Amino acid sequence: MKKLVLALGGIALGACSGKIYQGIKNTWNEFIFKDLITLRKVIKQYEEMEKIYPSYLNDPKFLEFKKAYKYDAEEINNINRYLFSDLKKEKLIQIGTTMEAFIEYGDKYLKDDGTASKIILSFIYMKFNFNIALLQL
């Protein structure tokens, strides 16, 4: 009797395993897709900021500060290769570095500049979305 129950259970599990696998795969893909869309939005917002405020982001003092800034790129480097090429990872690292460095630079050197404060607030919001998406990938 036990062998019959085990055999029937094995058959049922085998028949349902494809549906279970597909359900898990679909859920997983939805999460990855959502996070990839979030990263694309952040990249687009960042590129818009580069076009709107080139004098701030290309300021020689800021670029010098950015060179010495240490960004923790571990999350980006740990993303599976099938999601991003090395060039895309480098771009993500550059974006993350610029956002974090400008936030810190602005807090230290551009306190009374309203435009810099606006950029900092935008970067803080973008950085929040950026980090959440990276953590979930």
C-alpha positions as CSV (number, residue, x, y, z in Angstrom):
1,M,0.0,0.0,0.0
2,K,2.8,2.4,0.9
3,K,4.6,1.7,-2.4
4,L,1.4,2.4,-4.3
5,V,0.9,5.7,-2.5
6,L,4.5,6.7,-3.1
7,A,4.2,5.7,-6.8
8,L,1.0,7.7,-7.2
9,G,2.5,10.6,-5.4
10,G,5.6,10.5,-7.6
11,I,3.5,10.4,-10.7
12,A,1.4,13.4,-9.5
13,L,4.5,15.3,-8.6
14,G,6.0,14.5,-12.0
15,A,2.9,15.7,-13.8
16,C,2.7,18.9,-11.8
17,S,6.4,19.7,-11.8
18,G,6.3,21.4,-15.2
19,K,3.5,23.7,-14.0
20,I,5.3,24.4,-10.7
21,Y,8.6,25.1,-12.5
22,Q,6.8,27.4,-15.0
23,G,5.1,29.3,-12.2
24,I,8.3,29.9,-10.3
25,K,10.1,30.9,-13.6
26,N,7.3,33.4,-14.5
27,T,7.4,34.9,-11.0
28,W,11.2,35.1,-11.1
29,N,11.2,36.7,-14.6
30,E,8.6,39.3,-13.4
31,F,10.8,40.4,-10.6
32,I,13.9,40.6,-12.8
33,F,12.0,42.4,-15.5
34,K,10.7,44.9,-13.0
35,D,14.2,45.6,-11.6
36,L,15.7,45.9,-15.1
37,I,13.0,48.4,-16.0
38,T,13.8,50.4,-12.9
39,L,17.5,50.4,-13.8
40,R,16.7,51.6,-17.3
41,K,14.6,54.4,-15.9
42,V,17.5,55.4,-13.6
43,I,19.9,55.3,-16.5
44,K,17.6,57.5,-18.6
45,Q,17.1,60.0,-15.7
46,Y,20.8,60.1,-15.2
47,E,21.5,60.8,-18.9
48,E,18.9,63.6,-18.7
49,M,20.7,65.1,-15.7
50,E,24.0,65.0,-17.7
51,K,22.3,67.0,-20.5
52,I,20.6,69.5,-18.2
53,Y,23.5,70.1,-15.8
54,P,26.8,69.5,-17.7
55,S,28.5,72.4,-16.0
56,Y,28.0,70.8,-12.5
57,L,28.8,67.2,-13.5
58,N,31.8,68.2,-15.6
59,D,33.2,70.7,-13.2
60,P,36.9,70.2,-12.8
61,K,36.8,70.3,-9.0
62,F,34.0,67.7,-9.0
63,L,35.8,65.5,-11.5
64,E,38.9,65.6,-9.3
65,F,36.9,64.7,-6.2
66,K,35.2,61.9,-8.1
67,K,38.6,60.4,-9.1
68,A,39.5,60.0,-5.4
69,Y,36.0,58.8,-4.4
70,K,35.7,55.1,-3.6
71,Y,32.4,53.4,-4.8
72,D,31.4,50.0,-3.5
73,A,30.7,48.2,-6.8
74,E,30.3,44.7,-5.2
75,E,26.6,44.5,-6.0
76,I,27.1,45.3,-9.6
77,N,30.0,42.9,-10.0
78,N,28.0,40.1,-8.5
79,I,25.2,40.4,-11.0
80,N,25.1,37.3,-13.2
81,R,26.8,37.8,-16.6
82,Y,23.7,36.8,-18.5
83,L,21.9,40.0,-17.3
84,F,24.7,42.5,-18.1
85,S,27.8,42.6,-20.2
86,D,31.0,43.9,-18.7
87,L,30.5,47.2,-20.6
88,K,27.0,47.6,-19.1
89,K,28.4,46.9,-15.6
90,E,31.0,49.5,-16.1
91,K,28.3,52.0,-17.1
92,L,26.3,51.1,-14.0
93,I,29.4,51.5,-11.8
94,Q,30.1,54.9,-13.4
95,I,26.5,56.1,-12.8
96,G,26.6,54.9,-9.2
97,T,29.9,56.5,-8.6
98,T,28.9,59.8,-10.0
99,M,25.6,59.9,-8.1
100,E,27.3,59.0,-4.7
101,A,30.3,61.3,-5.3
102,F,28.1,64.3,-6.3
103,I,25.9,63.8,-3.3
104,E,28.9,63.9,-1.0
105,Y,30.7,66.6,-2.9
106,G,27.6,68.8,-2.9
107,D,27.1,68.4,0.8
108,K,30.7,69.5,1.4
109,Y,31.2,72.2,-1.1
110,L,28.0,73.4,-2.7
111,K,25.7,73.9,0.4
112,D,24.4,77.3,-0.6
113,D,23.8,76.5,-4.3
114,G,20.1,75.9,-5.0
115,T,20.7,74.1,-8.3
116,A,23.3,71.8,-6.7
117,S,20.7,71.0,-4.0
118,K,18.2,70.1,-6.7
119,I,20.7,67.8,-8.4
120,I,21.5,66.2,-5.0
121,L,17.9,65.5,-4.2
122,S,17.3,64.0,-7.7
123,F,20.4,61.8,-7.3
124,I,19.3,60.7,-3.8
125,Y,16.0,59.6,-5.2
126,M,17.6,57.9,-8.2
127,K,20.3,56.3,-6.0
128,F,17.5,54.8,-3.8
129,N,15.8,53.2,-6.8
130,F,19.2,52.1,-8.2
131,N,20.3,50.4,-5.0
132,I,16.9,48.6,-4.6
133,A,17.0,47.3,-8.1
134,L,20.6,46.1,-7.8
135,L,19.9,44.3,-4.5
136,Q,17.1,42.4,-6.0
137,L,19.0,41.3,-9.0
